[in-house]
């Protein structure tokens, strides 16, 4: 088991990447703290983990609120005695996110509060816990749009994921000598509820898919497998990376300098 005796905390654990990662981490021996604002779906994730023979608990937290993030970390330590893996995965892709002209300040601020502040607060309170555990792994969910412009305008989301990527790099450098690794998981377009709600017409879906060399959307379980690698000791010399799991989209459209 690749995460035996490890304690992990996963934000946005009620669905999509978060749920699949909770199941995958537990399968590999981790004890999992599932964090979300959707209590019913979060508890369902915990039930699925337990039904599969794993160990998990649920905690309600809004990652845009510093007090909630401080409490979720304290809960993980008080429940399981330590924290080894922090997966800052919670995020939103607002249906009214568009270009600079059409996107409202409210949509911009909400996206930044969850997608950027949520990662910042997770690290702010999570890093001291990882120090107490002797080190660990932080995984921040960014996106391929942190490197490419999105074909369907989503300016606030794209900007927020660029911020996550930049924050990840700096934190990796700052904490590298403390046995704390910080990496950004950068998914390509996925068949998740989050993206399918945004790409709500077949034309929008095809406009995105035409750019993916593999010709299909990725699956949340494939991101969970990538997160498992970053969480495990197999990635012990990996920090500060933009870990692309994108079906080849950035290879096709990013030209090396």
C-alpha positions in Angstrom: 0.0 0.0 0.0 1.5 3.2 -1.2 0.0 5.5 1.5 -0.1 3.2 4.5 -0.2 5.1 7.8 -0.6 8.4 6.0 -3.3 10.9 6.8 -4.7 13.0 3.9 -7.1 15.9 3.7 -9.0 16.5 0.5 -11.0 19.7 -0.1 -13.8 19.5 -2.7 -14.2 15.9 -1.7 -17.9 15.5 -2.5 -17.6 14.9 -6.2 -15.3 14.6 -9.2 -11.6 14.6 -8.7 -12.0 14.9 -4.9 -14.3 11.9 -4.5 -12.2 9.7 -6.8 -9.0 10.7 -5.0 -10.6 10.0 -1.6 -11.4 6.5 -2.8 -8.0 6.0 -4.3 -6.1 7.2 -1.4 -8.1 5.1 1.0 -7.5 2.1 -1.2 -3.8 2.6 -0.8 -4.0 2.7 3.0 -4.5 6.4 3.8 -6.9 7.7 6.4 -8.9 10.4 4.6 -10.5 13.7 5.8 -13.1 14.7 3.2 -13.9 18.4 3.2 -16.6 20.2 1.4 -19.6 22.6 1.8 -22.0 20.0 0.3 -22.6 17.9 3.4 -24.8 15.2 1.9 -22.5 14.5 -1.0 -19.4 14.7 1.3 -20.9 12.2 3.7 -21.7 10.0 0.6 -18.0 10.0 -0.3 -17.1 8.9 3.2 -19.7 6.1 3.0 -18.3 5.0 -0.4 -14.8 4.9 1.2 -16.0 2.9 4.2 -18.0 0.5 2.0 -14.8 -0.2 0.1 -13.0 -1.0 3.4 -11.3 2.3 3.8 -11.2 4.9 6.6 -12.6 8.4 6.2 -14.4 11.2 8.0 -16.2 14.3 6.8 -15.7 17.9 7.8 -17.7 20.9 6.7 -15.6 23.8 5.6 -15.8 26.7 3.2 -12.2 27.1 1.9 -12.7 30.8 1.2 -13.0 31.4 5.0 -9.7 31.3 6.9 -11.4 30.2 10.2 -12.9 27.2 8.4 -9.5 26.2 6.9 -7.9 26.5 10.3 -10.6 24.3 11.8 -10.3 21.6 9.1 -6.6 21.2 9.7 -7.1 21.0 13.5 -9.9 18.4 12.9 -7.5 16.3 10.8 -4.8 16.4 13.5 -7.2 15.8 16.4 -8.9 12.9 14.6 -5.9 11.1 13.3 -3.0 12.6 15.1 -1.2 14.1 12.2 -1.4 15.3 8.6 0.8 14.0 5.8 -1.0 14.9 2.6 -2.9 18.1 1.8 -4.9 18.1 -1.5 -6.2 21.6 -2.1 -8.7 20.6 -4.7 -11.9 22.6 -4.1 -12.7 25.0 -6.9 -15.5 26.5 -9.0 -16.1 27.2 -12.6 -19.0 29.7 -12.6 -21.5 29.5 -15.4 -21.4 33.2 -15.9 -17.6 33.3 -16.2 -16.8 34.8 -19.6 -14.5 37.4 -21.1 -13.3 40.6 -19.5 -16.3 42.6 -20.7 -19.1 40.1 -19.8 -17.7 38.7 -16.5 -19.0 40.6 -13.5 -16.9 41.6 -10.5 -19.0 39.3 -8.3 -18.2 36.3 -10.4 -14.5 37.3 -10.5 -14.4 37.8 -6.7 -16.2 34.5 -5.9 -13.9 32.6 -8.2 -10.8 34.1 -6.7 -12.0 33.6 -3.2 -12.5 29.8 -3.6 -9.9 28.9 -6.2 -7.0 31.1 -5.0 -7.7 32.1 -1.4 -8.8 28.5 -0.7 -5.4 27.2 -1.7 -3.6 30.0 0.2 -5.6 29.3 3.4 -5.1 25.6 3.0 -1.4 26.1 2.9 -1.3 28.8 5.5 -2.8 26.4 8.1 -1.7 23.1 6.6 2.0 23.7 6.3 2.5 24.0 10.1 0.7 20.6 10.5 3.0 19.0 7.8 6.0 20.4 9.7 4.7 18.8 12.9 4.4 15.5 11.0 8.0 15.8 9.8 7.1 16.8 6.2 4.6 15.7 3.6 3.0 16.5 0.2 0.8 19.3 -0.9 -1.1 19.0 -4.1 -2.9 22.0 -5.5 -5.4 21.6 -8.3 -4.5 24.0 -11.1 -5.5 23.4 -14.8 -4.1 23.2 -18.3 -5.6 26.7 -18.8 -2.9 28.0 -16.4 -0.6 27.5 -19.5 -3.1 27.9 -22.4 -5.9 30.3 -23.1 -9.3 28.6 -23.0 -11.2 28.2 -26.3 -14.4 28.9 -24.4 -13.9 32.2 -22.4 -13.6 31.7 -18.7 -11.4 34.5 -17.7 -11.8 34.4 -13.9 -11.2 30.6 -13.8 -8.2 30.8 -16.1 -6.6 33.6 -14.0 -7.3 31.8 -10.8 -5.5 28.7 -12.0 -2.6 30.7 -13.2 -2.4 32.1 -9.6 -2.5 28.6 -8.2 0.4 27.5 -10.4 2.5 30.5 -9.4 1.8 30.1 -5.7 2.7 26.4 -6.0 6.1 27.1 -7.4 7.0 29.7 -4.8 5.8 27.5 -1.9 7.8 24.6 -3.3 11.0 26.6 -3.2 10.3 28.1 0.2 9.7 24.7 1.9 11.9 22.3 -0.1 14.4 21.9 2.7 11.6 21.1 5.2 10.7 17.8 3.5 7.5 19.5 2.3 6.8 19.0 -1.4 4.3 21.2 -3.3 3.1 20.4 -6.7 0.3 21.5 -9.0 -1.9 18.9 -10.6 -3.0 20.3 -14.0 -5.8 18.4 -15.5 -6.9 18.7 -19.1 -10.6 18.8 -20.0 -12.4 16.3 -17.9 -15.8 14.5 -18.0 -16.8 15.9 -14.6 -20.0 17.6 -13.6 -18.1 20.9 -13.1 -16.9 21.1 -16.8 -20.0 19.5 -18.4 -22.2 22.1 -16.7 -20.0 24.8 -18.2 -19.7 23.2 -21.7 -23.5 22.8 -21.8 -23.9 22.4 -25.5 -22.5 19.8 -27.9 -20.9 22.7 -29.9 -19.0 23.8 -26.8 -17.9 20.3 -26.0 -16.6 19.7 -29.5 -14.8 23.1 -29.5 -12.8 21.9 -26.5 -12.3 18.3 -27.7 -10.9 19.4 -31.1 -7.8 20.6 -29.2 -7.1 17.4 -27.3 -4.8 15.0 -29.3 -6.3 11.9 -27.5 -9.8 13.1 -28.8 -11.6 12.5 -25.5 -12.3 14.1 -22.1 -10.2 12.8 -19.2 -11.8 11.0 -16.3 -11.7 12.0 -12.7 -10.2 8.6 -11.7 -7.2 9.3 -14.0 -6.6 12.5 -12.0 -6.9 10.5 -8.8 -4.1 8.2 -10.0 -1.9 11.2 -10.8 -2.6 12.7 -7.3 -1.7 9.3 -5.8 1.8 9.6 -7.4 2.3 13.1 -6.1 1.1 12.1 -2.6 3.3 9.0 -2.4 6.9 8.6 -1.6 7.4 7.6 -5.3 7.5 11.3 -6.1 10.1 12.1 -3.3 12.3 14.2 -5.7 9.3 16.0 -7.3 8.4 19.5 -6.2 7.4 22.7 -7.8 6.1 21.0 -10.9 3.1 21.6 -13.2 2.1 18.0 -13.5 0.2 17.9 -16.7 -2.4 15.2 -17.1 -4.1 16.6 -20.1 -4.4 14.1 -23.0 -1.6 15.9 -24.8 -3.3 19.3 -25.2 -0.3 21.4 -24.0 2.2 19.3 -26.0 0.2 20.2 -29.1 -0.1 23.9 -28.5 2.9 25.0 -26.3 6.1 25.6 -28.2 9.3 25.2 -26.0 11.4 28.3 -25.7 
